[in-house]
Amino acid sequence: MTQSQGIVNNEFDAAKIIAETLAGLDRPQQERALRFASEALGIKVPEISAPAARQAEHLSSVENVREPIRALDIKQFTESKAPQSDQQFAAVVAYYYQFEAPADARRDTINVEFLGEAARLATRKRPSRHALNNAKNAGYLDSAGHGEFRLNTVGENLVAITLPGKAVATGQKASRQKRRPAGRKASSRKKGKA
């Protein structure tokens, strides 16, 4: 008899039928079906084979290594973003502690004391007491109550996309310089013609 008539000739044909039958189910259903079938047949399902176990161990060790490689300290992160003002620095600090800090140091909000400590760690001049309010007024942070401030999407975009700000600051200065000489030349021509 053939496989199509319901009789299998070897374990490979049986495995193929089982795989085809279970293919439409999700993973937990597949595992339950295999467990029920093995119990019905009185078969003990073997544990993960040694090569697969070694591969699983390797993958878990690789995942554990990823976090420390990515983590920068606040000083390195601040230097890489090069904030040009206390307001930008406040956004950088809030971003770092929300997204980039090691897992045990992460936090959703910052306050004046925390900003001062971050400045000390980043070897930066201590920002003014109003830096967080100014960053809020600039649109980088939102108030979280009781002197706490939270990074908003504008601040997140500033740090993640716009900074380092050297190109932005240079571009702004260049555009201002272009406007001033044009205005001076126009006014000097009028005086000369009169």
HELIX and SHEET records of a PDB file:
HELIX    1   1 GLN A    3  GLN A    5  5                                   3    
HELIX    2   2 GLU A   11  LEU A   22  1                                  12    
HELIX    3   3 ARG A   27  LEU A   41  1                                  15    
HELIX    4   4 ALA A   50  ARG A   70  1                                  21    
HELIX    5   5 ILE A   74  LYS A   81  1                                   8    
HELIX    6   6 ASP A   86  TYR A   95  1                                  10    
HELIX    7   7 TYR A   96  GLU A  100  3                                   5    
HELIX    8   8 ALA A  103  ALA A  105  5                                   3    
HELIX    9   9 VAL A  112  LEU A  121  1                                  10    
HELIX   10  10 ALA A  131  ASN A  137  1                                   7    
HELIX   11  11 THR A  153  ASN A  157  1                                   5    
HELIX   12  12 LEU A  158  THR A  162  3                                   5    
HELIX   13  13 LYS A  166  LYS A  193  1                                  28    
SHEET    1   A 3 THR A 109  ILE A 110  0                                        
SHEET    2   A 3 GLU A 148  LEU A 151 -1                                        
SHEET    3   A 3 LEU A 141  GLY A 145 -1                                        
END                                                                             
